[in-house]
Amino acid sequence: VKLVQAGILPAEGEVVLEMAGLSEDQRQRVAAERRRAQGRQVRDRLTQLGAEDQADEEPEEPDGGDDGL
């Protein structure tokens, strides 16, 4: 914990999990959960950007169909 607080090791690092006494299986599960969380964040951000793009697009107004005749 002190190494993380001092900024020597990243809190999400594999070494920290090993030092905390997690087994290989537990470390793999933590890594998988982190990947899932990252994927959800990317999905949510893309969804947000897509919604913003759709809001920026204004539908074209119909011209009445007479084609200027």
PDB file of N, H, CA, C and O in Angstrom:
ATOM      1  N   VAL A   1       0.837  -1.191   0.000  1.00  0.00           N
ATOM      2  CA  VAL A   1       0.000   0.000   0.000  1.00  0.00           C
ATOM      3  C   VAL A   1       0.878   1.250   0.000  1.00  0.00           C
ATOM      4  O   VAL A   1       0.583   2.223  -0.694  1.00  0.00           O
ATOM      5  N   LYS A   2       1.942   1.219   0.770  1.00  0.00           N
ATOM      6  H   LYS A   2       2.182   0.428   1.334  1.00  0.00           H
ATOM      7  CA  LYS A   2       2.813   2.395   0.836  1.00  0.00           C
ATOM      8  C   LYS A   2       3.480   2.667  -0.505  1.00  0.00           C
ATOM      9  O   LYS A   2       3.680   3.824  -0.877  1.00  0.00           O
ATOM     10  N   LEU A   3       3.828   1.604  -1.236  1.00  0.00           N
ATOM     11  H   LEU A   3       3.666   0.665  -0.934  1.00  0.00           H
ATOM     12  CA  LEU A   3       4.447   1.792  -2.549  1.00  0.00           C
ATOM     13  C   LEU A   3       3.469   2.425  -3.536  1.00  0.00           C
ATOM     14  O   LEU A   3       3.864   3.217  -4.391  1.00  0.00           O
ATOM     15  N   VAL A   4       2.211   2.075  -3.414  1.00  0.00           N
ATOM     16  H   VAL A   4       1.890   1.431  -2.720  1.00  0.00           H
ATOM     17  CA  VAL A   4       1.181   2.674  -4.270  1.00  0.00           C
ATOM     18  C   VAL A   4       0.970   4.126  -3.874  1.00  0.00           C
ATOM     19  O   VAL A   4       0.905   5.002  -4.736  1.00  0.00           O
ATOM     20  N   GLN A   5       0.861   4.388  -2.568  1.00  0.00           N
ATOM     21  H   GLN A   5       0.914   3.676  -1.868  1.00  0.00           H
ATOM     22  CA  GLN A   5       0.651   5.753  -2.092  1.00  0.00           C
ATOM     23  C   GLN A   5       1.817   6.660  -2.459  1.00  0.00           C
ATOM     24  O   GLN A   5       1.627   7.851  -2.703  1.00  0.00           O
ATOM     25  N   ALA A   6       3.023   6.098  -2.499  1.00  0.00           N
ATOM     26  H   ALA A   6       3.177   5.130  -2.300  1.00  0.00           H
ATOM     27  CA  ALA A   6       4.203   6.884  -2.849  1.00  0.00           C
ATOM     28  C   ALA A   6       4.328   7.079  -4.356  1.00  0.00           C
ATOM     29  O   ALA A   6       5.187   7.831  -4.816  1.00  0.00           O
ATOM     30  N   GLY A   7       3.480   6.411  -5.122  1.00  0.00           N
ATOM     31  H   GLY A   7       2.782   5.801  -4.749  1.00  0.00           H
ATOM     32  CA  GLY A   7       3.530   6.547  -6.569  1.00  0.00           C
ATOM     33  C   GLY A   7       4.587   5.678  -7.218  1.00  0.00           C
ATOM     34  O   GLY A   7       4.890   5.849  -8.399  1.00  0.00           O
ATOM     35  N   ILE A   8       5.152   4.751  -6.466  1.00  0.00           N
ATOM     36  H   ILE A   8       4.907   4.612  -5.506  1.00  0.00           H
ATOM     37  CA  ILE A   8       6.184   3.869  -7.005  1.00  0.00           C
ATOM     38  C   ILE A   8       5.557   2.772  -7.865  1.00  0.00           C
ATOM     39  O   ILE A   8       6.082   2.420  -8.922  1.00  0.00           O
ATOM     40  N   LEU A   9       4.438   2.244  -7.402  1.00  0.00           N
ATOM     41  H   LEU A   9       4.012   2.530  -6.544  1.00  0.00           H
ATOM     42  CA  LEU A   9       3.717   1.212  -8.145  1.00  0.00           C
ATOM     43  C   LEU A   9       2.310   1.703  -8.461  1.00  0.00           C
ATOM     44  O   LEU A   9       1.684   2.375  -7.641  1.00  0.00           O
ATOM     45  N   PRO A  10       1.809   1.367  -9.656  1.00  0.00           N
ATOM     46  CA  PRO A  10       0.425   1.740  -9.969  1.00  0.00           C
ATOM     47  C   PRO A  10      -0.547   0.856  -9.200  1.00  0.00           C
ATOM     48  O   PRO A  10      -0.299  -0.338  -9.029  1.00  0.00           O
ATOM     49  N   ALA A  11      -1.631   1.422  -8.743  1.00  0.00           N
ATOM     50  H   ALA A  11      -1.833   2.391  -8.881  1.00  0.00           H
ATOM     51  CA  ALA A  11      -2.612   0.677  -7.949  1.00  0.00           C
ATOM     52  C   ALA A  11      -3.191  -0.495  -8.722  1.00  0.00           C
ATOM     53  O   ALA A  11      -3.571  -1.502  -8.125  1.00  0.00           O
ATOM     54  N   GLU A  12      -3.264  -0.378 -10.029  1.00  0.00           N
ATOM     55  H   GLU A  12      -2.956   0.440 -10.514  1.00  0.00           H
ATOM     56  CA  GLU A  12      -3.855  -1.438 -10.833  1.00  0.00           C
ATOM     57  C   GLU A  12      -2.827  -2.438 -11.349  1.00  0.00           C
ATOM     58  O   GLU A  12      -3.156  -3.294 -12.171  1.00  0.00           O
ATOM     59  N   GLY A  13      -1.592  -2.341 -10.878  1.00  0.00           N
ATOM     60  H   GLY A  13      -1.325  -1.646 -10.211  1.00  0.00           H
ATOM     61  CA  GLY A  13      -0.530  -3.195 -11.382  1.00  0.00           C
ATOM     62  C   GLY A  13      -0.594  -4.632 -10.892  1.00  0.00           C
ATOM     63  O   GLY A  13      -1.094  -4.919  -9.805  1.00  0.00           O
ATOM     64  N   GLU A  14      -0.078  -5.519 -11.717  1.00  0.00           N
ATOM     65  H   GLU A  14       0.329  -5.286 -12.600  1.00  0.00           H
ATOM     66  CA  GLU A  14      -0.018  -6.946 -11.409  1.00  0.00           C
ATOM     67  C   GLU A  14       0.827  -7.202 -10.168  1.00  0.00           C
ATOM     68  O   GLU A  14       0.496  -8.069  -9.360  1.00  0.00           O
ATOM     69  N   VAL A  15       1.908  -6.460 -10.014  1.00  0.00           N
ATOM     70  H   VAL A  15       2.177  -5.756 -10.671  1.00  0.00           H
ATOM     71  CA  VAL A  15       2.797  -6.648  -8.864  1.00  0.00           C
ATOM     72  C   VAL A  15       2.063  -6.359  -7.562  1.00  0.00           C
ATOM     73  O   VAL A  15       2.240  -7.076  -6.577  1.00  0.00           O
ATOM     74  N   VAL A  16       1.257  -5.334  -7.553  1.00  0.00           N
ATOM     75  H   VAL A  16       1.113  -4.752  -8.353  1.00  0.00           H
ATOM     76  CA  VAL A  16       0.507  -4.974  -6.346  1.00  0.00           C
ATOM     77  C   VAL A  16      -0.448  -6.098  -5.966  1.00  0.00           C
ATOM     78  O   VAL A  16      -0.580  -6.438  -4.791  1.00  0.00           O
ATOM     79  N   LEU A  17      -1.106  -6.665  -6.954  1.00  0.00           N
ATOM     80  H   LEU A  17      -0.999  -6.389  -7.909  1.00  0.00           H
ATOM     81  CA  LEU A  17      -2.021  -7.776  -6.678  1.00  0.00           C
ATOM     82  C   LEU A  17      -1.263  -8.981  -6.128  1.00  0.00           C
ATOM     83  O   LEU A  17      -1.742  -9.665  -5.223  1.00  0.00           O
ATOM     84  N   GLU A  18      -0.092  -9.233  -6.673  1.00  0.00           N
ATOM     85  H   GLU A  18       0.297  -8.678  -7.409  1.00  0.00           H
ATOM     86  CA  GLU A  18       0.735 -10.338  -6.188  1.00  0.00           C
ATOM     87  C   GLU A  18       1.188 -10.080  -4.758  1.00  0.00           C
ATOM     88  O   GLU A  18       1.155 -10.978  -3.917  1.00  0.00           O
ATOM     89  N   MET A  19       1.608  -8.860  -4.489  1.00  0.00           N
ATOM     90  H   MET A  19       1.635  -8.130  -5.172  1.00  0.00           H
ATOM     91  CA  MET A  19       2.056  -8.513  -3.134  1.00  0.00           C
ATOM     92  C   MET A  19       0.899  -8.574  -2.135  1.00  0.00           C
ATOM     93  O   MET A  19       1.115  -8.811  -0.946  1.00  0.00           O
ATOM     94  N   ALA A  20      -0.315  -8.363  -2.614  1.00  0.00           N
ATOM     95  H   ALA A  20      -0.490  -8.171  -3.580  1.00  0.00           H
ATOM     96  CA  ALA A  20      -1.488  -8.420  -1.744  1.00  0.00           C
ATOM     97  C   ALA A  20      -1.882  -9.859  -1.426  1.00  0.00           C
ATOM     98  O   ALA A  20      -2.780 -10.101  -0.621  1.00  0.00           O
ATOM     99  N   GLY A  21      -1.207 -10.805  -2.062  1.00  0.00           N
ATOM    100  H   GLY A  21      -0.477 -10.608  -2.717  1.00  0.00           H
ATOM    101  CA  GLY A  21      -1.451 -12.207  -1.751  1.00  0.00           C
ATOM    102  C   GLY A  21      -2.485 -12.889  -2.627  1.00  0.00           C
ATOM    103  O   GLY A  21      -2.936 -13.988  -2.303  1.00  0.00           O
ATOM    104  N   LEU A  22      -2.869 -12.264  -3.725  1.00  0.00           N
ATOM    105  H   LEU A  22      -2.503 -11.371  -3.988  1.00  0.00           H
ATOM    106  CA  LEU A  22      -3.844 -12.883  -4.613  1.00  0.00           C
ATOM    107  C   LEU A  22      -3.189 -14.007  -5.403  1.00  0.00           C
ATOM    108  O   LEU A  22      -2.035 -13.902  -5.818  1.00  0.00           O
ATOM    109  N   SER A  23      -3.938 -15.078  -5.604  1.00  0.00           N
ATOM    110  H   SER A  23      -4.875 -15.163  -5.267  1.00  0.00           H
ATOM    111  CA  SER A  23      -3.438 -16.208  -6.387  1.00  0.00           C
ATOM    112  C   SER A  23      -3.437 -15.826  -7.869  1.00  0.00           C
ATOM    113  O   SER A  23      -3.993 -14.799  -8.256  1.00  0.00           O
ATOM    114  N   GLU A  24      -2.809 -16.660  -8.684  1.00  0.00           N
ATOM    115  H   GLU A  24      -2.357 -17.495  -8.369  1.00  0.00           H
ATOM    116  CA  GLU A  24      -2.780 -16.416 -10.126  1.00  0.00           C
ATOM    117  C   GLU A  24      -4.200 -16.357 -10.687  1.00  0.00           C
ATOM    118  O   GLU A  24      -4.514 -15.494 -11.506  1.00  0.00           O
ATOM    119  N   ASP A  25      -5.046 -17.271 -10.246  1.00  0.00           N
ATOM    120  H   ASP A  25      -4.790 -17.972  -9.581  1.00  0.00           H
ATOM    121  CA  ASP A  25      -6.437 -17.292 -10.699  1.00  0.00           C
ATOM    122  C   ASP A  25      -7.153 -15.996 -10.311  1.00  0.00           C
ATOM    123  O   ASP A  25      -7.890 -15.428 -11.117  1.00  0.00           O
ATOM    124  N   GLN A  26      -6.941 -15.540  -9.101  1.00  0.00           N
ATOM    125  H   GLN A  26      -6.342 -16.002  -8.447  1.00  0.00           H
ATOM    126  CA  GLN A  26      -7.578 -14.304  -8.645  1.00  0.00           C
ATOM    127  C   GLN A  26      -7.065 -13.105  -9.428  1.00  0.00           C
ATOM    128  O   GLN A  26      -7.836 -12.207  -9.767  1.00  0.00           O
ATOM    129  N   ARG A  27      -5.765 -13.085  -9.718  1.00  0.00           N
ATOM    130  H   ARG A  27      -5.139 -13.814  -9.442  1.00  0.00           H
ATOM    131  CA  ARG A  27      -5.197 -11.979 -10.502  1.00  0.00           C
ATOM    132  C   ARG A  27      -5.777 -11.972 -11.911  1.00  0.00           C
ATOM    133  O   ARG A  27      -6.037 -10.906 -12.470  1.00  0.00           O
ATOM    134  N   GLN A  28      -5.979 -13.149 -12.487  1.00  0.00           N
ATOM    135  H   GLN A  28      -5.768 -14.014 -12.033  1.00  0.00           H
ATOM    136  CA  GLN A  28      -6.576 -13.226 -13.821  1.00  0.00           C
ATOM    137  C   GLN A  28      -8.015 -12.727 -13.797  1.00  0.00           C
ATOM    138  O   GLN A  28      -8.460 -12.051 -14.725  1.00  0.00           O
ATOM    139  N   ARG A  29      -8.732 -13.058 -12.745  1.00  0.00           N
ATOM    140  H   ARG A  29      -8.371 -13.607 -11.991  1.00  0.00           H
ATOM    141  CA  ARG A  29     -10.116 -12.595 -12.619  1.00  0.00           C
ATOM    142  C   ARG A  29     -10.168 -11.077 -12.465  1.00  0.00           C
ATOM    143  O   ARG A  29     -11.035 -10.422 -13.042  1.00  0.00           O
ATOM    144  N   VAL A  30      -9.239 -10.517 -11.688  1.00  0.00           N
ATOM    145  H   VAL A  30      -8.534 -11.049 -11.219  1.00  0.00           H
ATOM    146  CA  VAL A  30      -9.176  -9.059 -11.529  1.00  0.00           C
ATOM    147  C   VAL A  30      -8.885  -8.406 -12.879  1.00  0.00           C
ATOM    148  O   VAL A  30      -9.512  -7.409 -13.237  1.00  0.00           O
ATOM    149  N   ALA A  31      -7.935  -8.968 -13.623  1.00  0.00           N
ATOM    150  H   ALA A  31      -7.425  -9.777 -13.332  1.00  0.00           H
ATOM    151  CA  ALA A  31      -7.590  -8.416 -14.933  1.00  0.00           C
ATOM    152  C   ALA A  31      -8.788  -8.483 -15.881  1.00  0.00           C
ATOM    153  O   ALA A  31      -9.042  -7.541 -16.630  1.00  0.00           O
ATOM    154  N   ALA A  32      -9.520  -9.596 -15.847  1.00  0.00           N
ATOM    155  H   ALA A  32      -9.313 -10.362 -15.238  1.00  0.00           H
ATOM    156  CA  ALA A  32     -10.699  -9.730 -16.708  1.00  0.00           C
ATOM    157  C   ALA A  32     -11.761  -8.699 -16.335  1.00  0.00           C
ATOM    158  O   ALA A  32     -12.389  -8.105 -17.211  1.00  0.00           O
ATOM    159  N   GLU A  33     -11.958  -8.492 -15.056  1.00  0.00           N
ATOM    160  H   GLU A  33     -11.448  -8.974 -14.345  1.00  0.00           H
ATOM    161  CA  GLU A  33     -12.948  -7.505 -14.604  1.00  0.00           C
ATOM    162  C   GLU A  33     -12.541  -6.100 -15.038  1.00  0.00           C
ATOM    163  O   GLU A  33     -13.392  -5.298 -15.422  1.00  0.00           O
ATOM    164  N   ARG A  34     -11.259  -5.804 -14.979  1.00  0.00           N
ATOM    165  H   ARG A  34     -10.568  -6.456 -14.667  1.00  0.00           H
ATOM    166  CA  ARG A  34     -10.778  -4.486 -15.422  1.00  0.00           C
ATOM    167  C   ARG A  34     -11.024  -4.302 -16.914  1.00  0.00           C
ATOM    168  O   ARG A  34     -11.436  -3.227 -17.352  1.00  0.00           O
ATOM    169  N   ARG A  35     -10.770  -5.362 -17.699  1.00  0.00           N
ATOM    170  H   ARG A  35     -10.435  -6.235 -17.342  1.00  0.00           H
ATOM    171  CA  ARG A  35     -11.021  -5.271 -19.141  1.00  0.00           C
ATOM    172  C   ARG A  35     -12.502  -5.054 -19.426  1.00  0.00           C
ATOM    173  O   ARG A  35     -12.859  -4.261 -20.297  1.00  0.00           O
ATOM    174  N   ARG A  36     -13.361  -5.752 -18.699  1.00  0.00           N
ATOM    175  H   ARG A  36     -13.071  -6.397 -17.991  1.00  0.00           H
ATOM    176  CA  ARG A  36     -14.805  -5.563 -18.883  1.00  0.00           C
ATOM    177  C   ARG A  36     -15.207  -4.127 -18.553  1.00  0.00           C
ATOM    178  O   ARG A  36     -15.995  -3.513 -19.272  1.00  0.00           O
ATOM    179  N   ALA A  37     -14.661  -3.603 -17.469  1.00  0.00           N
ATOM    180  H   ALA A  37     -14.021  -4.102 -16.885  1.00  0.00           H
ATOM    181  CA  ALA A  37     -14.988  -2.227 -17.076  1.00  0.00           C
ATOM    182  C   ALA A  37     -14.518  -1.243 -18.139  1.00  0.00           C
ATOM    183  O   ALA A  37     -15.223  -0.286 -18.460  1.00  0.00           O
ATOM    184  N   GLN A  38     -13.326  -1.478 -18.686  1.00  0.00           N
ATOM    185  H   GLN A  38     -12.753  -2.256 -18.426  1.00  0.00           H
ATOM    186  CA  GLN A  38     -12.815  -0.613 -19.746  1.00  0.00           C
ATOM    187  C   GLN A  38     -13.708  -0.691 -20.975  1.00  0.00           C
ATOM    188  O   GLN A  38     -14.010   0.328 -21.596  1.00  0.00           O
ATOM    189  N   GLY A  39     -14.123  -1.889 -21.321  1.00  0.00           N
ATOM    190  H   GLY A  39     -13.878  -2.717 -20.817  1.00  0.00           H
ATOM    191  CA  GLY A  39     -15.012  -2.077 -22.467  1.00  0.00           C
ATOM    192  C   GLY A  39     -16.333  -1.352 -22.282  1.00  0.00           C
ATOM    193  O   GLY A  39     -16.851  -0.743 -23.219  1.00  0.00           O
ATOM    194  N   ARG A  40     -16.877  -1.417 -21.075  1.00  0.00           N
ATOM    195  H   ARG A  40     -16.457  -1.911 -20.314  1.00  0.00           H
ATOM    196  CA  ARG A  40     -18.131  -0.704 -20.794  1.00  0.00           C
ATOM    197  C   ARG A  40     -17.931   0.799 -20.942  1.00  0.00           C
ATOM    198  O   ARG A  40     -18.798   1.495 -21.470  1.00  0.00           O
ATOM    199  N   GLN A  41     -16.786   1.301 -20.477  1.00  0.00           N
ATOM    200  H   GLN A  41     -16.081   0.736 -20.048  1.00  0.00           H
ATOM    201  CA  GLN A  41     -16.521   2.734 -20.595  1.00  0.00           C
ATOM    202  C   GLN A  41     -16.429   3.152 -22.058  1.00  0.00           C
ATOM    203  O   GLN A  41     -16.965   4.191 -22.444  1.00  0.00           O
ATOM    204  N   VAL A  42     -15.752   2.345 -22.869  1.00  0.00           N
ATOM    205  H   VAL A  42     -15.317   1.501 -22.555  1.00  0.00           H
ATOM    206  CA  VAL A  42     -15.633   2.651 -24.294  1.00  0.00           C
ATOM    207  C   VAL A  42     -17.007   2.619 -24.953  1.00  0.00           C
ATOM    208  O   VAL A  42     -17.353   3.517 -25.721  1.00  0.00           O
ATOM    209  N   ARG A  43     -17.793   1.579 -24.651  1.00  0.00           N
ATOM    210  H   ARG A  43     -17.512   0.850 -24.027  1.00  0.00           H
ATOM    211  CA  ARG A  43     -19.143   1.461 -25.206  1.00  0.00           C
ATOM    212  C   ARG A  43     -19.993   2.673 -24.829  1.00  0.00           C
ATOM    213  O   ARG A  43     -20.675   3.251 -25.675  1.00  0.00           O
ATOM    214  N   ASP A  44     -19.947   3.050 -23.553  1.00  0.00           N
ATOM    215  H   ASP A  44     -19.394   2.581 -22.865  1.00  0.00           H
ATOM    216  CA  ASP A  44     -20.746   4.187 -23.092  1.00  0.00           C
ATOM    217  C   ASP A  44     -20.322   5.477 -23.777  1.00  0.00           C
ATOM    218  O   ASP A  44     -21.163   6.304 -24.130  1.00  0.00           O
ATOM    219  N   ARG A  45     -19.023   5.647 -23.963  1.00  0.00           N
ATOM    220  H   ARG A  45     -18.340   4.975 -23.676  1.00  0.00           H
ATOM    221  CA  ARG A  45     -18.524   6.856 -24.620  1.00  0.00           C
ATOM    222  C   ARG A  45     -18.949   6.891 -26.089  1.00  0.00           C
ATOM    223  O   ARG A  45     -19.353   7.936 -26.598  1.00  0.00           O
ATOM    224  N   LEU A  46     -18.857   5.747 -26.762  1.00  0.00           N
ATOM    225  H   LEU A  46     -18.529   4.898 -26.348  1.00  0.00           H
ATOM    226  CA  LEU A  46     -19.282   5.694 -28.159  1.00  0.00           C
ATOM    227  C   LEU A  46     -20.776   5.950 -28.291  1.00  0.00           C
ATOM    228  O   LEU A  46     -21.218   6.618 -29.225  1.00  0.00           O
ATOM    229  N   THR A  47     -21.545   5.421 -27.360  1.00  0.00           N
ATOM    230  H   THR A  47     -21.186   4.878 -26.601  1.00  0.00           H
ATOM    231  CA  THR A  47     -22.987   5.661 -27.357  1.00  0.00           C
ATOM    232  C   THR A  47     -23.271   7.142 -27.177  1.00  0.00           C
ATOM    233  O   THR A  47     -24.139   7.705 -27.844  1.00  0.00           O
ATOM    234  N   GLN A  48     -22.536   7.765 -26.274  1.00  0.00           N
ATOM    235  H   GLN A  48     -21.831   7.308 -25.732  1.00  0.00           H
ATOM    236  CA  GLN A  48     -22.708   9.195 -26.028  1.00  0.00           C
ATOM    237  C   GLN A  48     -22.350  10.001 -27.276  1.00  0.00           C
ATOM    238  O   GLN A  48     -23.074  10.925 -27.649  1.00  0.00           O
ATOM    239  N   LEU A  49     -21.239   9.654 -27.918  1.00  0.00           N
ATOM    240  H   LEU A  49     -20.652   8.904 -27.615  1.00  0.00           H
ATOM    241  CA  LEU A  49     -20.834  10.374 -29.125  1.00  0.00           C
ATOM    242  C   LEU A  49     -21.841  10.175 -30.249  1.00  0.00           C
ATOM    243  O   LEU A  49     -22.132  11.110 -30.995  1.00  0.00           O
ATOM    244  N   GLY A  50     -22.374   8.965 -30.375  1.00  0.00           N
ATOM    245  H   GLY A  50     -22.138   8.206 -29.770  1.00  0.00           H
ATOM    246  CA  GLY A  50     -23.386   8.698 -31.393  1.00  0.00           C
ATOM    247  C   GLY A  50     -24.642   9.511 -31.158  1.00  0.00           C
ATOM    248  O   GLY A  50     -25.238  10.026 -32.104  1.00  0.00           O
ATOM    249  N   ALA A  51     -25.048   9.630 -29.908  1.00  0.00           N
ATOM    250  H   ALA A  51     -24.563   9.211 -29.139  1.00  0.00           H
ATOM    251  CA  ALA A  51     -26.234  10.423 -29.575  1.00  0.00           C
ATOM    252  C   ALA A  51     -25.995  11.896 -29.882  1.00  0.00           C
ATOM    253  O   ALA A  51     -26.896  12.589 -30.354  1.00  0.00           O
ATOM    254  N   GLU A  52     -24.787  12.373 -29.615  1.00  0.00           N
ATOM    255  H   GLU A  52     -24.055  11.809 -29.231  1.00  0.00           H
ATOM    256  CA  GLU A  52     -24.461  13.769 -29.906  1.00  0.00           C
ATOM    257  C   GLU A  52     -24.484  14.017 -31.408  1.00  0.00           C
ATOM    258  O   GLU A  52     -24.973  15.052 -31.862  1.00  0.00           O
ATOM    259  N   ASP A  53     -23.947  13.056 -32.190  1.00  0.00           N
ATOM    260  H   ASP A  53     -23.550  12.216 -31.821  1.00  0.00           H
ATOM    261  CA  ASP A  53     -23.945  13.204 -33.644  1.00  0.00           C
ATOM    262  C   ASP A  53     -25.365  13.238 -34.193  1.00  0.00           C
ATOM    263  O   ASP A  53     -25.671  14.034 -35.081  1.00  0.00           O
ATOM    264  N   GLN A  54     -26.226  12.383 -33.671  1.00  0.00           N
ATOM    265  H   GLN A  54     -25.977  11.736 -32.950  1.00  0.00           H
ATOM    266  CA  GLN A  54     -27.610  12.354 -34.139  1.00  0.00           C
ATOM    267  C   GLN A  54     -28.335  13.642 -33.780  1.00  0.00           C
ATOM    268  O   GLN A  54     -29.170  14.115 -34.551  1.00  0.00           O
ATOM    269  N   ALA A  55     -28.033  14.209 -32.638  1.00  0.00           N
ATOM    270  H   ALA A  55     -27.354  13.825 -32.012  1.00  0.00           H
ATOM    271  CA  ALA A  55     -28.675  15.454 -32.222  1.00  0.00           C
ATOM    272  C   ALA A  55     -28.214  16.617 -33.098  1.00  0.00           C
ATOM    273  O   ALA A  55     -28.968  17.562 -33.330  1.00  0.00           O
ATOM    274  N   ASP A  56     -26.966  16.545 -33.585  1.00  0.00           N
ATOM    275  H   ASP A  56     -26.354  15.777 -33.397  1.00  0.00           H
ATOM    276  CA  ASP A  56     -26.429  17.607 -34.432  1.00  0.00           C
ATOM    277  C   ASP A  56     -27.026  17.584 -35.832  1.00  0.00           C
ATOM    278  O   ASP A  56     -27.097  18.621 -36.493  1.00  0.00           O
ATOM    279  N   GLU A  57     -27.456  16.413 -36.289  1.00  0.00           N
ATOM    280  H   GLU A  57     -27.399  15.571 -35.752  1.00  0.00           H
ATOM    281  CA  GLU A  57     -28.018  16.291 -37.631  1.00  0.00           C
ATOM    282  C   GLU A  57     -29.479  16.721 -37.609  1.00  0.00           C
ATOM    283  O   GLU A  57     -30.290  16.176 -36.860  1.00  0.00           O
ATOM    284  N   GLU A  58     -29.798  17.697 -38.434  1.00  0.00           N
ATOM    285  H   GLU A  58     -29.139  18.139 -39.043  1.00  0.00           H
ATOM    286  CA  GLU A  58     -31.185  18.143 -38.528  1.00  0.00           C
ATOM    287  C   GLU A  58     -31.817  17.477 -39.740  1.00  0.00           C
ATOM    288  O   GLU A  58     -31.190  17.412 -40.798  1.00  0.00           O
ATOM    289  N   PRO A  59     -33.025  16.988 -39.615  1.00  0.00           N
ATOM    290  CA  PRO A  59     -33.678  16.364 -40.778  1.00  0.00           C
ATOM    291  C   PRO A  59     -33.960  17.407 -41.854  1.00  0.00           C
ATOM    292  O   PRO A  59     -34.278  18.561 -41.565  1.00  0.00           O
ATOM    293  N   GLU A  60     -33.834  16.966 -43.102  1.00  0.00           N
ATOM    294  H   GLU A  60     -33.576  16.029 -43.337  1.00  0.00           H
ATOM    295  CA  GLU A  60     -34.112  17.875 -44.211  1.00  0.00           C
ATOM    296  C   GLU A  60     -35.617  18.077 -44.327  1.00  0.00           C
ATOM    297  O   GLU A  60     -36.405  17.148 -44.149  1.00  0.00           O
ATOM    298  N   GLU A  61     -35.994  19.317 -44.630  1.00  0.00           N
ATOM    299  H   GLU A  61     -35.354  20.072 -44.774  1.00  0.00           H
ATOM    300  CA  GLU A  61     -37.413  19.616 -44.789  1.00  0.00           C
ATOM    301  C   GLU A  61     -37.848  19.193 -46.185  1.00  0.00           C
ATOM    302  O   GLU A  61     -37.124  19.416 -47.155  1.00  0.00           O
ATOM    303  N   PRO A  62     -39.012  18.591 -46.292  1.00  0.00           N
ATOM    304  CA  PRO A  62     -39.499  18.211 -47.631  1.00  0.00           C
ATOM    305  C   PRO A  62     -39.743  19.464 -48.464  1.00  0.00           C
ATOM    306  O   PRO A  62     -40.129  20.509 -47.940  1.00  0.00           O
ATOM    307  N   ASP A  63     -39.512  19.343 -49.765  1.00  0.00           N
ATOM    308  H   ASP A  63     -39.198  18.494 -50.191  1.00  0.00           H
ATOM    309  CA  ASP A  63     -39.660  20.502 -50.642  1.00  0.00           C
ATOM    310  C   ASP A  63     -41.035  20.579 -51.303  1.00  0.00           C
ATOM    311  O   ASP A  63     -41.256  21.427 -52.167  1.00  0.00           O
ATOM    312  N   GLY A  64     -41.929  19.734 -50.923  1.00  0.00           N
ATOM    313  H   GLY A  64     -41.750  19.045 -50.221  1.00  0.00           H
ATOM    314  CA  GLY A  64     -43.279  19.792 -51.474  1.00  0.00           C
ATOM    315  C   GLY A  64     -43.467  18.870 -52.665  1.00  0.00           C
ATOM    316  O   GLY A  64     -44.601  18.628 -53.077  1.00  0.00           O
ATOM    317  N   GLY A  65     -42.402  18.355 -53.222  1.00  0.00           N
ATOM    318  H   GLY A  65     -41.480  18.552 -52.888  1.00  0.00           H
ATOM    319  CA  GLY A  65     -42.492  17.378 -54.292  1.00  0.00           C
ATOM    320  C   GLY A  65     -42.768  17.942 -55.675  1.00  0.00           C
ATOM    321  O   GLY A  65     -43.013  17.164 -56.596  1.00  0.00           O
ATOM    322  N   ASP A  66     -42.742  19.268 -55.869  1.00  0.00           N
ATOM    323  H   ASP A  66     -42.543  19.901 -55.121  1.00  0.00           H
ATOM    324  CA  ASP A  66     -43.049  19.799 -57.200  1.00  0.00           C
ATOM    325  C   ASP A  66     -41.802  19.939 -58.061  1.00  0.00           C
ATOM    326  O   ASP A  66     -41.907  20.246 -59.248  1.00  0.00           O
ATOM    327  N   ASP A  67     -40.653  19.726 -57.500  1.00  0.00           N
ATOM    328  H   ASP A  67     -40.567  19.476 -56.535  1.00  0.00           H
ATOM    329  CA  ASP A  67     -39.378  19.809 -58.217  1.00  0.00           C
ATOM    330  C   ASP A  67     -39.247  21.091 -59.037  1.00  0.00           C
ATOM    331  O   ASP A  67     -38.603  21.098 -60.086  1.00  0.00           O
ATOM    332  N   GLY A  68     -39.851  22.159 -58.563  1.00  0.00           N
ATOM    333  H   GLY A  68     -40.375  22.153 -57.711  1.00  0.00           H
ATOM    334  CA  GLY A  68     -39.710  23.444 -59.213  1.00  0.00           C
ATOM    335  C   GLY A  68     -40.521  23.594 -60.487  1.00  0.00           C
ATOM    336  O   GLY A  68     -40.274  24.523 -61.256  1.00  0.00           O
ATOM    337  N   LEU A  69     -41.447  22.741 -60.730  1.00  0.00           N
ATOM    338  H   LEU A  69     -41.647  21.986 -60.106  1.00  0.00           H
ATOM    339  CA  LEU A  69     -42.245  22.819 -61.954  1.00  0.00           C
ATOM    340  C   LEU A  69     -43.358  23.802 -61.829  1.00  0.00           C
ATOM    341  O   LEU A  69     -44.126  23.989 -62.773  1.00  0.00           O
TER     342      LEU A  69
END
